[in-house]
Amino acid sequence: MKILIAEDDMISRRLLETTLIRWGYELVVTCDGTAAWEVLHSVDAPPLAILDWMMPGMDGVEVCRRVRRAATPTPPYLILLTAKGRREDIVTGLRSGANDYVTKPFNREELRARVQVGMRIVELQHSLADRVTALEEALAQVKQLQGLLPICSYCKKIRDDRNYWQQVESYISEHSEAQFSHSICPDCYEG
């Protein structure tokens, strides 16, 4: 899976790159917030991003805000990775739209666990989005008849809500998007 790294400090960026590549991730690397926003706003944006807070152009908090305002069906999982470790900073970062917050210097195993959680969330979001799409397609194709249908056991006409008896085809056409073509079945043709 692809991960975006947005880090202006060359040493921190290189450490992140080496660590994530070793764990098997494909990377997109940027050096400032503006470039990170452009990547996250693109059609093939990575599903997870690790953003430094303090970067030139646009800081990581503003990138988070913009991503959340963009409101995509499957938003990226955003991790702020920063030296800002005060409680107020953590609250500010999470309120800006970050999903997680890691302080520098980071512990590799903690970062790995947080990235794995992010990937699970991303996979669940994609699975949910696929199911919603399938459900919307199914609902678009089906207009459901509801309730009991009083049907004459002799002529097979259906009684509607106004106590009017009508042919099955007429009733179903009025209550669904079904269309009918008429033919003669082999039993009726022979009878």
DARACOR-V227386 format. One record per residue. RES is the residue in one small letter. PHI is phi in radians with two decimals (* if undefined). OMEGA is omega in degrees with one decimal (999 if undefined). BURIAL is b if it has 9 or more other C-alpha atoms within 8 Angstrom, else e. Layout:
{{RES,PHI,OMEGA,BURIAL} {RES,PHI,OMEGA,BURIAL}}
This chain:
{{m,*,-175.2,e} {k,-1.60,178.1,b} {i,-2.24,173.3,b} {l,-1.62,170.3,b} {i,-1.96,174.1,b} {a,-2.12,-175.2,b} {e,-2.57,-178.8,b} {d,-1.50,179.4,b} {d,-1.38,-174.2,e} {m,-1.05,-178.1,e} {i,-1.17,178.3,e} {s,-1.08,-179.6,e} {r,-1.08,-178.9,b} {r,-1.14,177.7,e} {l,-1.09,177.7,e} {l,-1.09,-180.0,b} {e,-0.98,-178.0,b} {t,-1.03,-178.2,e} {t,-1.12,-176.1,b} {l,-1.23,176.3,b} {i,-1.14,178.2,b} {r,-1.06,179.2,e} {w,-1.43,174.1,e} {g,1.65,-179.6,e} {y,-1.60,173.5,b} {e,-1.57,-172.6,b} {l,-2.08,165.0,b} {v,-2.10,-173.1,b} {v,-2.07,175.1,e} {t,-2.26,-177.2,b} {c,-1.92,179.5,b} {d,-2.65,-175.8,b} {g,-1.17,180.0,b} {t,-1.11,177.8,b} {a,-1.14,177.8,b} {a,-1.08,178.9,b} {w,-1.06,179.4,b} {e,-1.07,178.4,e} {v,-1.14,-177.7,b} {l,-1.23,-179.8,b} {h,-1.60,-178.1,e} {s,-1.41,-177.8,e} {v,-1.12,-177.9,e} {d,-1.81,-177.8,e} {a,-1.11,175.6,e} {p,-1.08,-178.1,b} {p,-1.36,-179.7,b} {l,-2.41,179.2,b} {a,-2.34,172.6,b} {i,-1.95,-172.3,b} {l,-2.02,170.0,b} {d,-1.30,178.6,b} {w,-1.27,-173.5,b} {m,-1.66,179.1,e} {m,-2.43,175.4,b} {p,-1.24,177.7,b} {g,1.46,-180.0,e} {m,-2.62,-179.4,b} {d,-1.38,-177.1,b} {g,-1.08,178.8,b} {v,-1.13,178.8,b} {e,-1.18,175.5,b} {v,-1.04,178.1,b} {c,-1.01,-179.6,b} {r,-1.03,-178.5,b} {r,-1.14,179.2,b} {v,-1.07,-178.7,b} {r,-1.20,177.2,b} {r,-1.22,-179.1,e} {a,-1.17,174.9,e} {a,0.82,176.7,e} {t,-1.63,-179.2,e} {p,-1.05,177.1,e} {t,-2.22,-176.4,e} {p,-1.18,179.0,b} {p,-1.24,175.2,b} {y,-1.53,-173.5,b} {l,-1.96,176.0,b} {i,-2.02,172.8,b} {l,-1.50,178.1,b} {l,-2.08,-169.9,b} {t,-2.63,175.6,b} {a,-1.38,-179.7,e} {k,-1.31,-174.4,e} {g,-2.05,178.6,e} {r,-1.22,-179.3,e} {r,-0.97,-179.9,e} {e,-1.10,178.7,e} {d,-1.16,179.5,b} {i,-1.06,178.9,b} {v,-1.09,178.9,e} {t,-1.05,-179.9,e} {g,-1.09,-179.4,b} {l,-1.21,177.9,b} {r,-1.19,178.9,e} {s,-1.27,179.5,b} {g,2.13,176.6,b} {a,-1.18,176.1,b} {n,-1.49,-177.6,e} {d,-2.64,-173.3,b} {y,-2.53,179.5,b} {v,-2.23,-179.4,b} {t,-1.67,175.8,b} {k,-1.59,-7.9,e} {p,-1.22,-175.3,e} {f,-1.52,172.5,e} {n,-1.52,-174.8,e} {r,-1.05,-178.6,e} {e,-1.19,176.0,e} {e,-1.12,178.9,e} {l,-1.07,179.5,b} {r,-1.04,179.2,e} {a,-1.09,-179.3,e} {r,-1.21,175.9,b} {v,-1.14,178.7,e} {q,-1.10,175.5,e} {v,-1.07,178.5,e} {g,-1.03,179.6,b} {m,-1.14,176.8,b} {r,-1.10,178.8,e} {i,-1.09,179.5,b} {v,-1.06,179.2,b} {e,-1.09,177.1,e} {l,-1.13,177.9,e} {q,-1.08,179.9,b} {h,-1.15,178.1,b} {s,-1.10,178.6,e} {l,-1.12,178.8,e} {a,-1.09,177.6,b} {d,-1.11,179.7,e} {r,-1.18,177.4,e} {v,-1.10,178.4,e} {t,-1.07,179.0,e} {a,-1.10,179.0,e} {l,-1.14,177.6,e} {e,-1.08,177.6,e} {e,-1.14,178.9,e} {a,-1.13,179.0,e} {l,-1.16,178.0,e} {a,-1.19,-177.8,e} {q,-1.57,-174.1,e} {v,-2.17,170.6,e} {k,-2.01,-166.1,b} {q,-1.50,168.7,e} {l,-1.42,-178.1,e} {q,-2.16,174.4,e} {g,1.52,178.5,e} {l,-1.50,177.8,e} {l,-1.92,174.9,e} {p,-1.27,-176.1,e} {i,-2.19,179.1,e} {c,-1.26,-178.0,e} {s,-1.29,178.7,e} {y,-1.68,-173.9,e} {c,-1.67,177.3,e} {k,1.22,173.3,b} {k,-1.33,-179.1,b} {i,-1.95,177.0,b} {r,-1.59,-180.0,b} {d,-1.53,-176.6,b} {d,-1.15,179.8,e} {r,-1.67,179.0,e} {n,1.15,178.5,e} {y,-1.87,-179.4,e} {w,-1.60,179.7,e} {q,-2.48,-179.9,b} {q,-1.10,-179.8,b} {v,-0.96,-177.7,b} {e,-1.07,-179.6,e} {s,-1.10,-178.5,e} {y,-1.10,-178.0,b} {i,-1.15,178.1,b} {s,-1.09,179.8,b} {e,-1.24,-173.9,e} {h,-1.89,179.0,e} {s,-2.66,177.9,b} {e,-1.76,-180.0,e} {a,-1.20,175.7,e} {q,-2.13,-176.2,e} {f,-2.11,167.1,e} {s,-2.14,-175.5,e} {h,-1.87,179.6,e} {s,-2.71,177.7,e} {i,-2.05,178.9,e} {c,-1.29,-178.0,e} {p,-1.03,-179.7,e} {d,-1.14,179.6,e} {c,-1.22,-179.8,e} {y,-1.13,-178.1,e} {e,-1.40,-175.1,e} {g,-1.37,999,e}}
